[in-house]
Amino acid sequence: MADSSMDIVSRVDRQEVDNALNQAAKEISQRYDFKNTGASIEWSGTEKIVLTANSSERVLAVLDVFQTKLIKRNVSLKAFDTDDREPQASGKEYRLEGVLKEGLAGDRAKKVTKIIREEGPKGVKTQITGEEVRATSKSRDDLQAIQQLLRESDLDFAVQFTNYR
């Protein structure tokens, strides 16, 4: 019998993030507590999202609205990274920039394979290919144990499992 395999990836559904951003922007434009605060949320390029308002508290409130929309659309909050979490003053407004994190390149892939080697079942082999990690085993139960292990481990990025065969 052939080995079972699966790919461990870190991807973000761009359409869901875009929908969450549009919903957050609409809510911000309609809510009373955001009136006359210059609060906004928008894309800046393909990877970056910029949140602005006239005070740092309002920027954090915009961030909270956006994160709520991401959760409702089943997008992991680990995929959206605001580096320092503190809004920066820029003229008369405050800005906070966040980046979408995708891919298991370099250190992330090594971290996943290390967790599987040290804590996972012994018959599992891992291989890093590009921005994903392929795990193979003779037993599907071992692969399911790895999925459970990675979900429970404290990774600072989101992981998904594809090509489960």
Secondary structure, 3 states (H helix, E strand, C coil): CCCEEEEEECCCCHHHHHHHHHHHHHHHHHCHHHCCCCCEEEEECCCEEEEEECCHHHHHHHHHHHHHHHHHCCCCHHHEECCCCCCEEECCEEEEEEEECCCCCCHHHHHHHHHHHHHCCCCCEEEEECCEEEEEECCHHHHHHHHHHHHHCCCCCCCEEECCC
